[in-house]
């Protein structure tokens, strides 16, 4: 076994390598975010190898549960994004198999993946999120425009990485936006547009990392801006006063806990021209690629990528399934 790197003060005392045992990194899957997941998983696999862990990787498919069980993992590091990996399905299977895993449980994943239910829950506890309607509940799209105004956002309820999302600026564009979203999910969210700056808050084992401000010349932070464009700017530190950053970090933590999230995740929100924050979504299994935001925030906090991965894994060691 390779000599384990010391994780400095990021991981509490104890031998991570010995406690973690055989770790299997699950990546890939069958969702629309498969390619991003493969990149995230490969990065996590390399980091765990560097840390000295006994680690294997698996391109996950739903028929591989028996194969996974036969590998006798001590822990699973979930690097799957989107349906089948981030929505509670895999988490439920692992719990039935008695295999500990990183990140949120069944309920936290299911709630965070479903934008409609996440927003309804946030509203029920008084947390701010943009007004919305569900397209399936509408008989008159003009009523949605009257209620929410223009522009507005149209989103599949259960997709990530901005897949299937449109910014609608003209009423005539709404049917096409709905059709695009419905190619990814029969349930479609129509959401009031928030004009302002976009921020994201990374949370690892109840610790908040520095906020990141996102700037893109695109009309919104779409898939290309996230993973392909070289014009997207990430400001970390985000340029906010310490008291403001603290206020937003508290909001993000409250949003995270309201959805029963655990371990790690990332909360995205907008800050409008009056300084009012608006929660957009919670990512239960954020990206871990070279373009991803959690590693970026961790670097600003002084963590290496290996320290970040070690901390995420360590947070799962005390969880009993």
PyMOL commands that set and color helices and strands:
alter all, ss='L'
color gray80, all
select helices_A, chain A and resi 16-20+34-51+62-70+89-97+106-113+115-124+135-137+141-148+171-182+223-227+242-258+293-300+305-317
alter helices_A, ss='H'
color red, helices_A
select strands_A, chain A and resi 22-28+54-60+75-78+100-101+132-134+152-156+166-168+188-192+196-204+207-208+212-215+233-235+264-272+277-283
alter strands_A, ss='S'
color yellow, strands_A
deselect
rebuild
show_as cartoon
